[in-house]
Amino acid sequence: METKCRWCGKELPQERKGRGRKRIYCSDKCSYLSARQSYRDSNPPSGLANSTVGAISEYRVVLELLSRGFNVFRATSPACPCDLIISKNQNILRVEVTTGKYSGVGKVWYAPHNTDNYDIMAVVLPEKIYYYPEI
C-alpha cells in the first residue's frame, strides 16, 4: 500500500490510504495534475494550426485507403457533412476523419460527431489509424 503521494511525495492523509486511483494521491489537485501531465506526455503538441493537423490526417487516411484498393473522393468544401467518399466492389461509404488523442489512461479519444453524416469514422493517431466500424 502506498503511503506517499505519487505526484508531490507528501504523506497520504489517513482518509486517502487504501485502494483505487484517489488513494495514491494526497489530494484531488495532485490526481488532476498527474493525469494532465500523463495526457501531455502521450499527446505532444505539434505546433501546427488545427486546420493543418486536420488536413494531414485526411491525407494520411486517403493514402492508406488508396493503398488498400479503395477509390477515394475528397470533399472540396469544408462545409460538407463528411470528409471522404470511398468505393470498392460497388459499395459506397461516407468517411469522417478526425484526429484522435490518447486519454490520460491511454485510451483513444476523439470529439463526437453527428453519426447521421458518415458510415465510417477514421480516427488518426500518430502511429495508427483506427476505423469505426473496421473496414
Summary of the structure (lengths in Angstrom):
residues: 135
radius of gyration: 20.5
end to end distance: 44.9
largest distance: 64.9
contacts: 318
relative contact order: 0.12
helix: 31%
strand: 24%
